[in-house]
């Protein structure tokens, strides 16, 4: 308990430790063959159920209330889908100079993803920021990402990469993410109270789905032998680029909020929603957009950024509180 309490002070909780253990398990005990195909089918339906429950949990009133704060919502959207893609382009270009092209594509992918939902709201709440605004921004960001993320990737992915986005890909994303979410919103009047009473199973499904996707992607990378192309120095470079992107976005959100004369609570929501990227949306979407051969390398920067943002935002939120 003392060790766990010590780690929590630095933003390292059980979920983060499970992520690290899952990657380790994939490196030493990768799944392959028919078992890997079965796992992918399980992941597909787990993601469908997960986004259905997201829709059922999310209070529609919170979204409508948050929409009235136009400066905050426009600021978060501009940061998520304008500033971040530009930084992703720059990070991808720099990464491609010393790392495999798929890793550079991973930085571009980070830039096109939506904000986190649970994390950004939790950090905003701990810091005593505008929680309703954060709920609204994170939800809208993830809904718009169904169309905006593929569109941004279609505009920015080099033709030489061998990856592309078409209408069939967008429809597959809608089937797995948008339609279940919409169905959850319709079913919300009947399910919201029960879900509020049983948060534990929903959290297990949430975290478990992400862990399964991580295990599947990194197992495929191990079986394909791609990890032989990366060294510890390469991982250090990826972490350094992630830190640089996070620092630039953090500075941009703080200065932008102050220039717009936002109240402190709105600036905090802007910081957390504008600087974080969703692993829950990014991993299943990556599996639908990119070829399996490069998938592990493409999502590696997202994994590193996700772990880093949890640690740094946890430390910032504790300081702000």
Secondary structure, DSSP 8 states (H G I E B T S, - for coil): -HHHHHHHTTT--HHHHHHHHHHHHHHHS---HHHHHHHHHHHHHHHHHHHHHHHHHS-HHHHHHHHT-HHHHHHHHHIIIIIHHHHHHHHHHHHHHHS-HHHHHHHHHHHHS---SHHHHHHHHHTT--HHHHHHHHHHHHHHHHHHHHHHHHHHS-GGGS----HHHHHHHIIIIIHHHHHHHHHHHHHHHHHHH-HHHHHHHHHHHHHHHHHHHHHHHHHTTGGGG--HHHHHHHHHHHHHHHHHHHHHHHHHHHHTT--HHHHHHHHHHHH---HHHHHHHHHHHS-HHHHHHHHHHHHHHHHHHHHHHHHHHHHH-
